[in-house]
């Protein structure tokens, strides 16, 4: 026995697609957000000190220059202690 196809009138017609515009908008928003997120990540990887970076690279502090002792040109007089008998 061979199988036969049902007559054409038994086929269901596809219903007209309604309400897909909302899905299209949501998809477009997610595509745009993904592109922006990937672009921002690439920018942060290339330039970590970008102004929109939430965790910027710590700045290196300047080298501390401690003041050196000043040179005195005139010698100071220091008295030597003397031994006294008491």
RAKAUR-V243244 format. One record per residue. N is the residue number from 1. NEAR is the number of other C-alpha atoms within 8 Angstrom. Layout:
# RAKAUR-V243244
N_NEAR ; N_NEAR
This chain:
# RAKAUR-V243244
1_2 ; 2_3 ; 3_4 ; 4_4 ; 5_4 ; 6_6 ; 7_6 ; 8_5 ; 9_5 ; 10_6 ; 11_7 ; 12_5 ; 13_4 ; 14_4 ; 15_4 ; 16_4 ; 17_5 ; 18_5 ; 19_6 ; 20_7 ; 21_7 ; 22_7 ; 23_8 ; 24_8 ; 25_8 ; 26_8 ; 27_8 ; 28_8 ; 29_8 ; 30_8 ; 31_8 ; 32_8 ; 33_8 ; 34_8 ; 35_8 ; 36_8 ; 37_8 ; 38_8 ; 39_8 ; 40_8 ; 41_8 ; 42_8 ; 43_10 ; 44_11 ; 45_7 ; 46_6 ; 47_7 ; 48_10 ; 49_8 ; 50_9 ; 51_4 ; 52_4 ; 53_9 ; 54_4 ; 55_4 ; 56_8 ; 57_6 ; 58_4 ; 59_4 ; 60_4 ; 61_4 ; 62_4 ; 63_4 ; 64_4 ; 65_4 ; 66_4 ; 67_4 ; 68_4 ; 69_4 ; 70_4 ; 71_4 ; 72_5 ; 73_4 ; 74_4 ; 75_5 ; 76_4 ; 77_4 ; 78_4 ; 79_4 ; 80_4 ; 81_4 ; 82_4 ; 83_4 ; 84_4 ; 85_3 ; 86_2
